[in-house]
Amino acid sequence: MVKPLDLQAITLQHAAAYKAAVERVVDSGWFLQGEETRRFESDYARYIGTQHAVAVANGLDALRLILRGYKEMGAMQDGDEIIVPANTYIATILAITDNHLVPVLVEPTFDHLELDIDQVEQHITPKTRGVMTVHLYGRIAYNDQLGEICQKHHLKLMEDCAQSHGCGFMVKGSRFTKTGALGDAAAHSFYPGKNLGAFGDAGAVTTNDEELAAVIRALANYGSQRKYVFAYTGMNSRMSEIDAAVLDVKLKYLDEDNRKRQQLAAYYYEHINNPLITLPKRIPDENNVYHQFPIFCERRDALQQFLANQGIQTLIHYPIPPHKQACYRAWNHLSYPITERIHAQELSLPMNQVITPQQAETIVQALNTFL
């Protein structure tokens, strides 16, 4: 059986280091807001290339807290608009509506699967306050044009980096910048299945904005900047010391693990050869850390069953686009054809750093024999 993601095998690679980190926390007797969290925040900010990283409970909270922080600072207010890709996991949009802001959905391109930046400017109105771009599947969703549009219209550029740990872009052709440092603020998820995953739910916000970081840190701690004094009506969103300790270990191996994913992706690109299967446009490895490897097939469900019959497990990311979900029923009549095509045809192949060459060959052979 070839699994999409074998967390047990991935964890066993560095099990001794994880156990030592957990034991260190247990022995310390300190489980929240301690030295482990401070160390990870510092190391992660350094890795991303920002001045601040604020550890929170999960990726959705990270997204929500960025927008809430801007509202507290007066940069946004109820009813303001945020441009967001129509093709995304629903958390990105939930964060916007949770904050009483209005998502303005913009189509992706089918080749790149990410926000169609050429369409962004035509969706800007007097109520637009920001763009929430999403580096979906581990692929870059930024270029210099997007940065220039946001600067020109005085918009906050926010990144959803839930799937892009370690991905980056050569800004203006001269400065390689990781996702999480390309805009004004960024949300990160450390759900266990991510390229950088905790042992439970965890997340972070990265930014160079000192005021925003301070506001988010307070909001995530019940709204308190010092004990029993509450500047905001906040929430409880804190990373555990155990997850911080484990993430700090995993961070040391992230680039190496991403390289292994890129090598597997290269094998897929070079050997998958079936006219019924479409691959996304290949982009440089520095722009893609392959959180998922999506392929597209008009007979997606039949292909998934065909692979399952040969012991190859696959996943669909995602079967129903946000605008067709029951929770956003007011949008169900809307049509976003490219997004809908992606969600109808997408199938994610096994993609992780422990897949063997033999397993990769098995996957490719199966794909190439699908009729």
N, C-alpha and C positions, 0 to 999 in steps of 0.2 A: 504493500500500500504506500503510495506517494502522497504525503499530506501537503496541503497548501502552506502550512506553517507548523513545524514540529517544535513547540515550545520546550518540551522536555529535553530533546536533543540539544537545542540551542543553550538551554540553561546548564546542561551537564558540561559544556565546553569550559566553563569557568566556575564550576560549582564550589570549589574550595574557596575562591575569593569571595563569592556571595555569602557563603556560610560564615566566613570570618567577619564580614561586614555586619551581618545580622547579629552575630554573637557580641560584637563590639557595642551595638546598640542595647542589646539585652543587658549586658554587664553594666552599662552606664546608668540604666534605670531612668533614662530621659527619652521620651517617645514622640514629642511634638516640639517644634520651634526651638531646636537645639543646634548643636555644633554641626551635626551631619547635614542638616538643611542649609545652614549658612555656607558650608564648604561646597555643597553641590551648586547652590546659587552662584557662588563666585566662579567655580570651574566652568559652569555652563555658560555664564555670561562671557567669560573669556573665550570659550570655544566658538560661540556664535559671533562674538565681536561687538557686543553691546556693553554699555556701562552698568546696566541693571538686569537682573533676572529675579523674578518674584515667584517662588514656588507656591502652587495652589493645589487643590484637591483633584482636578481633572481638566481635560482640554476644553470642555464646554464652559466650565467656570472661567477659564482663562479668557475665552472669547467674550463672555458676558461681562467680565470685570473690566476689560479694555473699554467697552462701550459705556458701561456705568461710570467708569473713571472720567471719561471725557464729558459725560453729562454733569458730573459733580464739579468739574472744572469750568463749566459753561460753554464748552466747545460744541455741544449738541444739546437738543431738547426734544421732548416728545413730538412725534410727527415728522422729524427730519428723515431724510432719505439716505440709505446706504446702498451703493451699487455692489452687487454680489453675483458670482456666476450661477446660472441656473443649474449647471451640472456640478453638484457638490453633495457631500453628506449633509443630512438635515441639520446637524448641530450648528453649522455656520449660520443658517437662517434662523434657527431657534434663538440664538444669542441676540439677533437683531430685534425680533418681535418681542422677546422677553423684556427688552429695554424700551418698549413702546416706540420703536423706530420703524421705518418702512423699508422693507427690502425691495430693491429695484433689480429684477432678474435680467441678466444679460447672457446671451448664448455663448457657448464655447466654440472653438473650431473643431471639426472632426479630426483633422490631422494631428493636432496637438492636445486636444481634449480639455484644454484650459481656457480661461476667460479670453474671449475675442477682444483684444485690447483696441482694435480698430473700431469697435462699436461703443466703447466706453463714453467718449465725449458726447455722442448724440443722446445719451441718456441722462446727462447732467442737467439739472433744473436749479432754480433759485433755492430749493430746499435740500439739495444734495450737500452732505457734510463729509462723506468719506467713501472710500472703496475698500471692500473686504475681499482681497484676492486669496485664492486657495490653491496651494501647490499639490493638487490631487494626484494620487498614485505615486508620489515622489518626484513628479516632473515640475520643472520651474514654471511659474505662472507670473513672470515679471519680465519686463524689458525696459530699456531706457525711456521708451515712449510713455509707458504707464507712469513712471516717476515724473516725467515732464508734465503730463496732463494733471497730475495731482498738485504739483507745484503751481502750475498756471492758474488753476481754479481754487487754490487754497483748500484742498481736500486732505483729510487724514488718510494716509495709506496704511491699512492694517493687513497683516498677513495671517492666514490660517496655515500654520506649519505642522499640523497634526500628522502629516504623512511625509514630511520632507527633511527629517533630521540629517544634516550634513550636506544637503544640496546647496548650490550657490549659483551666482551669476557674475560675469565680468562686467561690472558697471562702467559704462562709457568706454569699454574696451581696455580699461587700465587697472581696475581695482576689483579683485575677486572678493565678493561679499556673500556670506552665507544667508540663506533664508532665515528670517528672524531678525535680520539687521538691515533689510532692504527698505523698510518703510518706517513709519512713526512708532509702531508697536506691533507685536506679534504674539500669537497664542500657540502653545505647544501642548500636545497630548503625549503622555507616556503610558497609555494603555498597554497591557502586556504584549499585544501583537505588533506594536510599532517597531520601527528600526531601532529605536531607543525606548525600551519598554520596562516599566517597573514590575513589581510583583503584584500590584493591584492598580487601582486607578490613581493617576497623578497627572499634574500638568504644570505649566509655567507661563509667565509673561516675560518677554524680553523687550527692552526699550532703552533709548538714550535720554528719554525725558524724565528727569529726576522728580518733577512734581507728580507726573502720572504714576511713576513707580511707587511713590510714597502714598498716594491716594489708594491705589490698588492694594497695597500691603495692608492698609487700614481696613478697607472694605472687606477684604478676605478674612479679617480677624474681628468679625462682628461690628466693624466700623470704628474700631478702637486704635488710636495711635499710642496710647499708654494705658496701662491697666485701669479698668473701670471708668475710663473717660472715653465717651463715644462722640466722635465728630460726625459720623454718618450712620444711617440705618443700614448696617452692613449684613454680612452673611458669614457662615462658617465654612471656609474653604482652605484647608491647610494640608500640606503634604506630611505624611508620617516620616519619622526619622529613619525607619527601616527602608522605606522606598527611596529616600534621599541617599542613604548609604549604598544601596544596591545600584541606583542610577549612576552614582559617581564611579563605581567600578565599571559599569557597562560603557560609560562615556569613553573610557580608555580604549575600548575595542571598536568603537562605532565606525571609524573610517576604514578599518580593516574589514569589518563585516560588510560595509557598503561596497567595497571593492569586490568582494566575493559575489554579491548580488549583481554587480555590473558585469562580471565575467559570465555568470549564468545568463544574463540578458543578452550578451553578445552571442552566446551559443544559440539562443532562441532566434535572434535576428538572422543569423547566418545559416540556420538549418531548417527552420520552418518553411515549408514550400507546399502550399495547398491553395488553389485559387478560390476556395470557399472561405478562406480565413484571411482577414485583414489585420495587419499589425499597425500600431500607431507610428507616426513618423519618428524615426530614430534621431535622437539629439545627443550632443556630447555628454559623456559620463559626468562631467562636472555639473551638468544641469539636471541630472536624474539619478536618484538613489534607489529607484525601483522598489518602493514600498509594495507596489503590486506590479505585475506584468499583465496588462489587459490586452486581450485579443478580441476580435469582432467577427461575428458570424450571423448571417440571417437565420440560420437554423441553430441558434445558440443552445436551446434546451436539448435538442437531439445530440449536439456535440458534447454537452456536459454528460449526458447519460452514456454516450459511447465511451468517453474517457473513464467514467466511473466503472463501467463493465470491465475495464482493463486495469482497475486498481489505482486510478489516478483521480484524486479528489481536486475539485476546483470550487471557486466561489464566484458569486455575482456581485459586483460593486457598481451600481446598486440596482435592484430590480424595478423600483418605482421612484421616479424623480420627485423632488420636494413639492413641485406645483401640482402633482397628482395625488398627494397624500390626503387622507381624510382630515387630518388636523389643519390643513390649509384648504378646506373645501371651497372657500371663496375663489380660489385660483384654479379649480379643477377644469374650468372651461377654457383656460388659456392654452395656447399652443407654442411650444418651443421645439421645433422639429429636430434640430440637431441633438439637443439634450435627450429627446425622446428616442431618437435612433440609437444613441449611445446606450441608454438604459435598457433598450430592447435587445441589443446585440452583444453587450459586454460580457466577457468571461475572463476571470483572473486565473492564470496558470500558477502552479506551485512556484513560489519565489521566496527563498530565504538562503542564508549562508551555510546551511548544512546539507543541502541537496547534493548528492554525489554525481559525478559524471555519468555513471551508469543510469541513474534515475533520470537525468536530463535527456539522455539518449532515448530512454523508454518513452518519455513524454513527447519528444519530437517525432519519433516513429509513429506513435499513435495519432498525432495530429495530421501527419502527412498521409495517413491511410484512411482518414475520414472521407466518406463519399456522400 
